[in-house]
Amino acid sequence: MADPARKLATYTDVLAAPPNVIAQVIFGTLYTQPRPAGPHTRAASVLGMDIGGPFDRGRGGPGGWVILDEPELHLGHDILVPDIAGWRRERMGETPSTAFISLAPDWVCEVLSPSTEAIDRSEKMAIYAREGVGHAWLVQPLVRTLEVYRRQGTAWLRVGAWYDGAVVRAEPFDAIELELGALWVNGASSNP
């Protein structure tokens, strides 16, 4: 949590950050990080494609969602950039034309990197729960895992965890199967 005696970071600090970094304000502290490495980018990109087709575009799935890569979320005083986020269309009919979104998503996905995992798991998950996000996924490409959480009250309940090349149905997108092996850099499971 932020120390009340120090100046809290604001959106002005995000705008002043170098253009080659991701800037976020979490509990009043400015965090910057470089663009992600290959394993992180691969996992987020493939997952966005696999979910976006059936849920955002309705191709081979039920539709009904808006799925966005790296949206800038303004949630109270916090400014977060999840790797992927989704809103049910009945809550977000049109994608805002602004550079940021103030409506909390229904689902977020954080792809974990060694430099961001602690903040993603602790502080960002706390903010997502506070803001009423219904589901959160944590993808760890270096150890090839997917953890799925459902918000229960103000806390998170882990409802599933899978690894390597598993084929899964993970809420809230359990209408389709996801092949986890496709998320990892080589695109295949290391199991024979």
Buried (B, 14 or more C-beta within 10 A) or exposed (E): EBEEEEEBBBBEBBEEBEEEEBBBBBBBBBBEBEEBBEBBBBBBBBBBEBBBBBBBEEEEBEEBBBBBBEBBBBBEBBBBBBBBBBBBBEEBEEEEEEEBBEEBBBBBBBBBBEEBBEBBBEBBBBBBBBBEBBBBBBBBBBEBBBBBBBBEEEEBEEEBBBBBBBEBEBBBBEEBEBBBBBBBBEEEBEEE
